[in-house]
């Protein structure tokens, strides 16, 4: 039914409910219509707050009674003041209750970081990129350096933060799989250095050769700015020319945009590119290495090229003809480049630390050897060195000239890694450029290998014991000084035999590197690297018995690469880095005077690791003049 006097429409088959408070404005309506009765009210009413002015039977009091009783109370605080949150770079966080007596930031000077599954995650209340304990300078007085690490690790172990970190480490070590198995597949690593054959004339084996090339974990490519291939560690030019062209096209695209490409990642493989004049050097790695570490390796390969050509010669060739094929002037140096590249793939502590290792002998014995070199010195001598298996025994140099680790690395690679250097019956005359000393010209090096074993051995046996050989290196800027340097060599060898120095060198070589237990009896350390930053030299124990195979040593070097990159990152403030995995625990500790990287078994505790690290530092300072060459002999 519908009525034009109002706007209410009601279906005849349905009833209309009207609120009791609604007034009907229809003229002539029923006066007897009354609202329905209200629902019964509860008889026992209890107010939630005594002394309230609200009537007991009012609707407001009923709403108060029906309101649920909440446990929390109204507050203006947004978080509890004694709760700390530990954040990680992956976005996860952990919450713990801080103690009432917290250590002030100003009193903590060390940066303590943890790596979960070797992923860098620094602990901080203010910023996830650095620890608050790393803002104060690391080293104070020299006498306090030995106990600083131990004080941090021992004094912090009872705090709630340390206990939370401890629980995290225990959970990781027991539950999670090995970091290396997941992130760095080193299966069949021994096949990494097998040569890849040439494609057949009909190309039937090209797919197999490409598959073998792609399975290599590390590649080094050198090409010119015009795209001409110069060197490749794996694969011939015919096999990988297409890939070299792709790399050159990518680099040129960014060069044309005035935005030099430094590196990129594709399919889990890291590409690092370094431009040096007319050359492009490319490192392709699946191993655990940072960009800075790969660039240092590329720089060493570039220095190897300069040692053959010199910088002016290299620039002159490309300035006249940009499409110059550099393979012809570098012909014969491929074994040197490949030996250097393979040492990077196996893991080179010298390259990682940019330092030189010395043979450990007594200070007085080393002084006798240096005095012998000085007394026998000829007028044309620039540098004089005695080297044993890639470790420096003694050196004599001009007062205002120093030897650079990169130059020595090139020399050691030539003598002890590359084959064929002893073709002249153990005596060689080699013109070479030492880029660290002067990249614009040549020096001339006289090399003589000594038979310190006291026995006549065949040339095959000498090659097998290459790491135990002793060589005298005499370097001069005069290309006519061969006979002068040979006479000096004869005088030096005769005097070393007379004063017993050769026997002492022979004894030091036969003893080999020291064991970690020789330094700290009962230590938990399996291996360590200790670098003296002032002397640019390092020392390390023997690999045996924990790292006897090449695969085990590569995994050890991967740990060192991760530690080194974490404490040397551009934005890192860490001075102490603690890493935990299923296979091992490790520690990096850097100060203005030294760097220490040490590795222990997975069952070792942090306190035992810290105590062993302190013991290594004390031992290194005590034996500094035995394990390092301090200054050397100068004239």
Number of C-alpha atoms within 10 A of each C-alpha: 8 11 10 7 9 10 8 9 11 12 9 9 6 7 8 9 7 11 9 11 7 8 8 10 9 10 7 6 9 9 6 6 7 8 12 9 7 7 6 6 10 8 7 6 12 12 14 12 9 8 7 10 8 14 11 14 12 9 11 11 18 17 9 15 13 8 9 7 9 6 5 6 5 5 6 5 7 6 8 8 9 10 11 18 16 18 19 20 13 9 7 8 10 12 12 14 14 15 13 7 7 10 11 8 12 11 9 16 20 25 25 23 26 21 20 20 21 19 16 20 20 26 24 20 12 12 11 16 17 21 23 23 24 21 17 15 13 20 17 11 6 8 9 10 17 17 16 17 19 20 12 18 19 13 10 14 16 10 15 16 19 14 14 16 18 14 11 14 21 13 11 17 21 11 10 12 14 18 18 18 10 10 14 15 13 18 10 9 14 12 11 19 16 10 13 16 16 15 18 9 8 7 9 10 13 17 12 13 17 15 10 18 21 13 12 17 18 22 20 22 19 24 24 23 19 18 21 21 22 18 21 20 20 23 21 16 16 10 19 16 15 11 11 19 16 12 18 19 14 11 21 18 13 13 12 9 9 9 11 15 17 15 15 12 11 7 6 10 14 21 20 23 24 21 20 13 12 16 21 23 22 24 20 20 22 19 20 18 18 17 18 15 19 22 18 16 23 26 17 21 21 20 22 27 20 21 25 18 20 21 19 12 14 18 16 11 15 19 12 9 10 16 15 14 17 17 15 9 11 14 9 10 15 16 16 20 23 20 18 23 22 19 15 21 19 19 20 17 20 18 18 19 22 18 22 24 21 22 24 24 20 14 16 11 15 23 15 16 24 21 15 20 25 18 12 16 23 18 10 17 20 20 20 24 18 22 22 25 20 25 19 22 25 24 23 26 20 14 11 7 11 15 15 16 19 23 19 17 20 23 19 19 19 20 23 22 22 18 15 11 16 18 10 11 10 14 17 17 16 15 18 21 26 26 22 15 15 13 17 15 19 21 18 21 27 21 25 22 19 16 16 18 16 9 7 9 10 8 13 9 10 15 15 9 12 17 16 21 21 26 24 21 20 27 26 23 16 14 15 11 18 19 10 15 24 18 13 19 23 13 16 20 17 13 18 19 13 11 14 13 18 21 16 18 23 18 14 16 22 11 9 13 16 15 18 22 13 10 16 16 10 10 18 22 22 22 22 24 18 22 26 22 17 10 15 17 23 23 23 20 18 16 19 15 10 13 16 11 12 13 16 14 17 20 19 20 20 19 24 26 21 20 25 23 19 26 20 15 12 9 10 16 25 27 26 25 23 20 22 26 23 20 14 19 23 25 24 24 24 21 16 12 13 18 19 22 23 25 24 23 19 16 13 16 12 20 15 16 24 24 20 23 29 19 16 22 18 16 13 20 13 11 15 15 16 19 22 27 24 13 12 15 19 16 10
